[in-house]
Amino acid sequence: MTHTPVRDRLVDLRRELHRYPEPAWREFYTTCRLAEEVEGIGVDRLHLGRAAMDPTERLAVPSSADIAAWRDRAREDGAREDLLDALDDCTGALAVLDRGEGPTVALRVDIDGLLRDESTDETHRPAAEGFRSRRDGAMHACGHDAHATIGLGVLEAVAESDFSGTFKVFFQPAEEKAGGGRPMAKSEHVADVDYLFAVHVGLDHPTGEVVAGIVEPLAVSNLGVTFRGESSHAGLAPNEGRNAMQALGTAIQNVYAIPRHADGATRVNVGRVEGGTASNVTAERIEAEAEVRGETTALMEYMKTEFERAVRAAADAHRCDAEVTVEGQAPRADSDPALAALVGEAARSHSAVDRVVDDAPFGASEDGTYLMRAVQERGGLATYAIVGTDHPTGHHTATFDIDESTLPTAVEVLTDAILTAAARDPLGRAGGGSASTGGADST
């Protein structure tokens, strides 16, 4: 059972992070606070920003001006200058414990918030109890504040245990844009990982329930679309223009009409459009944000190919140019039953857990799958667990919140599973060798 002071510290830290949500690749305050906590725990290595990943593999990176503005805001909110200097223009962190002979075990948690306002309603607990977001237009509406806190709690617990081997915690930025998983997965830091754990809270699983390993996450590609035409007077000479708005309208109809695939589930959505100048001007530039998903990585790629074909055909029909860019992406990766079983074993022995689900479909998408696949393809095992928490409204809503009693439960279950993985070394090795039969699908 977690002692009250430990539980209180977890709650206090989660609430602090909740007050300062930051969107993808702008998590400067968050990363600095995490780094301070890691320093207090004491680790052998702490990699910050670009040093924690392969920065050339980043996706969905905002403009340098936007990054600088959020960096300045973090400074104003009290982020340490030396840590900001170490981060430069890139967020995220990797903490490493070296504890002698044994396998390399890792935990991945995400840290970014969402660009949306948080409720001010008095029935919303963060507003009522004074830890509502202090950043207008941003909030932690998916539980990543809890994930980061759990990561620190597990790091501290492992550091104080008899763990033998190497333990890493990836504090990953930019999950909400599917932009931070790939650069961390492509770095040298994943190359020696034998066992990878990842975690999410909630997802409609209540307090007291733990899913040992998710399966069937949808592969996703977030796409940016730009149509370029030529403006004209919409009343005097509409024929002289090349109407980007018409191209967009045709494209929207066409992408929703992409044939669904016989091999599995596929999805497409156009979620945001912006452009044009006035009602009497033929639109010369339109931008849109869209996504495609698939039950497998191959099905996602099918949808992406068909999406690009439909967009370019619509542009050609209206004498416009079109550009499609990948803004974020995540493959499918399924949890390995052998590693998920360790989470289930730990959860079943925990007094606060009353139901354990061995595996459950994820249904959505997650770029932690990049790290899972990187480990599985090198012969290791990975699992993505869900620690249930009561949340009054759905993820990404203005009134999303969590049951904070689940924080110590998550820390203890994951710590026990990690220590068991290191002690048993299910693959019978310390540092790689045999091939995994993990569930990553082929691209």
Protein Blocks (a to p, Z undefined) as FASTA:
>chain_A
ZZfklmmmmmmmmmmmmmmgcdehiammlmmmmmmmmmmnopabdcehjllpcfklpghi
acfklmmmmmmmmmmnopafklmmmnomagcddddddebjaddddddddfbdcdddddfb
fklmklmnopacfbghiacfeopmmmmmmmmmmmmmmmmmmcecdddddddehklnopmm
mmmmmpmklmmpmbdcdddehjlpaehiacfbdchiacddddddddddddddfklmmmlp
ccfklmmmmmmmmmmmpccdfkbccddddfbdcedjbfkbccfbdcdddddddfbfklmm
mmmmmmmmmmmmmmmmnopacddddfbdcddddddfklmmmmmmmmmmpmkbcbdcfbac
ekiacfklmmmmmmmmnopacdddddddddfbdehiakbccdfklmmmmmmmmmmmmmmm
mmnomnopahijbacfbfbdcZZ
